[in-house]
């Protein structure tokens, strides 16, 4: 009997909010529905997905969502986490993020269109899209393409498992294919090392303070010298280790931050994902609903081109 080698399926994970934010700012707000409502983010995202499917041909595709963009368990550890992006505090649920007025109404439309198409859409209460992406990546049996404008997800890059990040430089037509070789050339670290580097360096856009006086280059040098965050902190306690007095002092004073920051910075890998069909659809799952959405929101060629690509 002739042996048959099973085909390996390629999974594409979309950091959906990251992409529709880019679409919103990249497509003119003059792109509107028949009633005059802006749909630039909706149409832009559909065009992004069309291009990604055409260029990379995934077998499975998941639009990962932020069910909670600022989880309480992260804020409890580092209160400044994304604090500057809070529009309205909510004591009983997720805080409201500051989002452009004409983008917020488009998000439910995006969700309805994805559902009508049959593209898997997954968000889990208490977790960010990054955590959903991290858990799907950890469970994947084959190669994974993560599409995001968030460098935090560089920590998931793993050449051995075929996990790479496709980082949009201009739309999604020009992508930075981030693998371990690129990470080492750019930052001197591998995927897991990037999480340690980000933790030490800090990230003002996420409200992460970092270690004072430890910038990106210094963090990379320390990781090259001592291997990882644990190795660096062991060096702080070793009088013979090659640390400057200033570095030793600042790292020592930052122990409370360093003790909790890994939990905040590293994406979760144990999110309770729902059962979902991740296979890339070839035809719309709910064609009548999709036709109604297309007419109501004037999705025109953006949706038609994506449908043609899916059918191919």
C-alpha positions in Angstrom: 0.0 0.0 0.0 1.2 3.5 -0.8 1.6 5.6 2.4 -0.2 9.0 2.4 1.4 11.9 4.2 -1.3 14.0 5.9 -1.5 17.6 4.7 -0.5 20.3 7.2 -3.1 23.0 7.6 -1.9 26.6 7.8 -3.7 28.7 10.4 -4.0 32.5 10.0 -5.0 34.5 13.2 -6.1 38.1 12.8 -5.6 40.7 15.5 -8.9 42.1 14.3 -9.0 45.4 16.3 -5.5 46.2 15.2 -6.5 45.7 11.6 -9.8 47.6 11.6 -8.1 50.5 13.4 -5.6 50.5 10.5 -8.4 50.3 8.0 -10.2 53.2 9.7 -7.2 55.5 9.4 -6.1 54.2 6.0 -9.4 54.4 4.1 -11.1 57.8 3.7 -14.1 58.5 5.9 -15.9 59.6 2.8 -16.5 55.9 2.1 -20.1 55.7 3.4 -23.2 53.5 3.5 -26.3 54.7 1.5 -27.6 56.4 4.6 -24.4 58.4 5.0 -22.8 56.3 7.8 -19.1 55.9 7.4 -18.1 52.3 6.6 -14.4 52.9 5.9 -13.3 50.5 8.6 -15.7 47.8 7.5 -14.8 48.0 3.8 -11.1 48.4 4.6 -11.0 45.3 6.8 -12.8 43.2 4.1 -10.2 44.4 1.6 -7.4 43.4 4.1 -8.8 39.9 4.5 -9.2 39.6 0.7 -5.5 40.5 0.2 -4.3 38.2 3.0 -6.2 35.2 1.7 -5.1 35.8 -1.8 -1.4 36.2 -0.9 -1.1 33.6 1.9 -3.8 31.0 1.2 -4.6 29.9 4.8 -6.6 26.7 5.3 -8.0 28.1 8.6 -8.7 31.7 9.6 -9.8 33.2 12.9 -10.7 36.8 13.6 -9.6 37.2 17.2 -11.5 39.8 19.2 -10.9 41.9 22.3 -13.7 40.7 24.6 -11.9 42.7 27.3 -9.2 45.1 26.0 -7.9 45.8 29.5 -8.4 42.7 31.7 -8.8 43.4 35.4 -6.2 40.7 36.3 -3.6 42.7 34.4 -4.7 46.0 35.9 -4.6 44.6 39.4 -0.9 43.8 38.9 0.1 47.0 37.0 -2.6 49.7 37.5 -1.1 51.9 34.8 -1.8 49.2 32.2 -3.5 51.0 29.3 -4.9 53.5 31.8 -4.3 56.5 29.4 -6.7 54.9 26.8 -9.7 54.6 29.2 -12.7 56.7 28.1 -15.1 55.5 30.7 -14.4 53.4 33.8 -16.9 50.6 34.4 -16.8 49.0 37.9 -18.9 46.0 36.9 -17.3 45.1 33.5 -14.6 46.1 31.0 -13.7 49.8 30.8 -14.6 51.6 27.6 -11.7 52.3 25.4 -11.2 55.7 23.8 -12.2 55.0 20.2 -13.0 57.5 17.4 -16.8 58.4 17.3 -17.2 57.2 13.8 -15.4 53.9 14.3 -17.4 52.5 17.3 -20.6 52.1 15.3 -18.7 50.1 12.6 -17.5 47.4 15.0 -20.9 45.6 15.3 -21.2 45.8 11.5 -17.8 44.1 11.1 -18.9 41.4 13.5 -22.2 40.8 11.7 -20.5 40.6 8.3 -17.8 38.2 9.5 -20.5 36.0 11.0 -22.6 36.0 7.8 -19.5 35.1 5.8 -18.8 32.2 8.1 -15.3 33.5 9.2 -14.6 32.2 12.7 -14.8 35.1 15.2 -13.5 34.4 18.7 -13.4 36.7 21.8 -13.4 35.3 25.3 -14.6 37.2 28.4 -11.7 38.5 30.5 -9.1 38.2 27.8 -7.6 40.3 25.1 -7.3 39.2 21.4 -3.6 38.7 22.1 -4.5 36.0 24.6 -6.9 34.3 22.2 -4.1 34.4 19.6 -1.6 33.0 22.0 -3.8 30.1 22.9 -4.8 29.2 19.3 -1.0 29.3 18.5 -0.1 27.0 21.3 -2.7 24.5 20.2 -1.9 24.6 16.5 -0.6 21.4 14.9 0.7 23.2 11.8 2.2 26.6 10.8 0.6 29.8 12.0 0.6 33.3 10.5 -0.4 36.0 13.0 -1.5 39.2 11.4 -1.1 42.2 13.7 0.1 45.7 14.0 1.1 45.0 17.7 4.7 44.1 18.2 3.8 42.5 21.6 2.9 39.3 19.6 6.5 39.0 18.4 6.9 36.9 21.6 5.0 34.0 19.8 7.5 33.7 16.9 8.9 30.2 16.7 10.7 29.0 13.6 10.6 25.4 14.7 6.8 25.4 14.8 6.4 27.6 11.8 4.9 30.5 13.8 5.6 34.0 12.3 4.1 37.4 12.6 2.9 39.3 9.5 3.3 43.0 10.5 1.6 45.5 8.2 3.9 48.2 7.1 1.5 49.7 4.5 -2.0 48.3 4.5 -1.5 44.5 4.2 0.1 44.6 0.8 3.5 45.3 2.4 4.1 43.1 5.4 7.1 42.6 7.6 7.5 38.8 7.8 8.8 38.5 11.3 10.6 35.2 12.1 13.5 34.4 14.5 16.1 35.5 12.0 14.5 38.9 11.7 14.1 39.2 15.5 17.7 38.4 16.2 18.9 40.9 13.6 16.6 43.6 14.8 16.6 43.0 18.6 19.1 40.3 19.3 16.4 38.0 20.9 14.1 35.1 19.9 10.4 35.1 20.4 10.3 34.5 24.2 13.2 36.8 24.6 11.1 39.6 23.0 8.7 39.5 26.0 11.6 39.9 28.4 13.0 42.8 26.3 9.6 44.5 26.2 9.2 44.1 29.9 12.5 45.7 30.7 12.2 48.5 28.1 8.6 49.3 28.9 5.9 50.4 26.5 4.3 53.8 26.9 1.5 52.8 24.5 0.4 50.1 26.9 1.2 52.0 30.1 4.1 49.7 31.0 6.7 51.6 33.0 9.7 49.3 32.4 12.9 49.6 34.4 14.1 53.2 34.6 17.3 53.7 32.6 17.0 50.4 30.8 16.2 51.1 27.2 15.9 48.8 24.3 19.6 48.5 23.5 20.6 48.0 27.1 17.8 45.4 27.6 19.1 43.5 24.5 22.7 43.6 25.8 21.6 42.3 29.2 19.6 39.5 27.7 22.6 38.6 25.5 24.8 38.5 28.5 22.6 36.7 31.0 20.1 34.7 28.8 16.8 35.8 30.2 15.0 37.8 32.8 15.7 35.3 35.5 19.4 35.3 34.6 19.5 39.1 34.8 18.0 39.1 38.2 20.3 36.4 39.4 23.2 38.7 38.2 21.8 41.5 40.4 22.4 39.3 43.4 25.9 38.2 42.2 28.6 40.8 43.1 30.8 39.4 40.4 28.4 39.7 37.6 29.1 42.3 34.8 26.5 44.9 35.7 27.2 48.6 36.1 26.4 50.0 39.6 23.6 52.0 38.0 22.1 48.9 36.3 22.3 46.9 39.5 20.7 49.6 41.5 17.8 50.2 39.1 17.1 46.5 38.6 17.2 45.9 42.3 14.8 48.8 43.0 12.4 47.5 40.2 11.9 44.1 41.8 8.2 44.7 42.7 7.6 45.6 39.0 9.7 42.8 37.7 7.9 40.3 39.9 4.5 40.9 38.3 5.3 42.3 34.9 5.8 38.9 33.2 2.2 37.9 33.9 1.0 41.2 32.3 3.4 41.2 29.3 3.2 37.6 28.3 0.1 36.5 26.3 -2.0 33.9 28.0 -1.8 30.4 26.6 -4.7 28.9 28.5 -7.7 30.8 27.4 -10.9 28.6 27.5 -11.6 28.8 23.7 -15.1 27.9 22.5 -15.6 25.1 20.0 -15.5 26.8 16.6 -15.1 25.8 12.9 -11.9 27.6 11.9 -11.9 26.4 8.3 -11.7 29.2 5.7 -15.2 29.3 4.2 -15.6 29.0 0.4 -19.1 30.3 0.3 -21.1 32.6 2.7 -22.6 30.7 5.6 -25.6 33.0 5.7 -26.0 34.4 2.1 -29.4 36.1 2.7 -28.1 37.9 5.8 -24.9 38.8 3.9 -26.9 40.2 1.0 -29.0 42.3 3.4 -25.9 43.6 5.1 -24.2 44.4 1.8 -27.2 46.4 0.6 -27.7 48.2 3.9 -24.1 49.2 4.4 -23.0 49.6 0.7 -20.2 47.1 0.9 -20.0 46.8 -2.9 -16.8 45.7 -4.4 -15.0 45.2 -1.1 -17.3 42.3 -0.2 -17.7 41.0 -3.8 -13.9 40.7 -4.3 -13.6 38.8 -1.0 -16.4 36.4 -1.9 -14.6 35.7 -5.3 -11.3 35.1 -3.5 -13.0 32.7 -1.0 -14.7 30.8 -3.9 -11.3 30.4 -5.6 
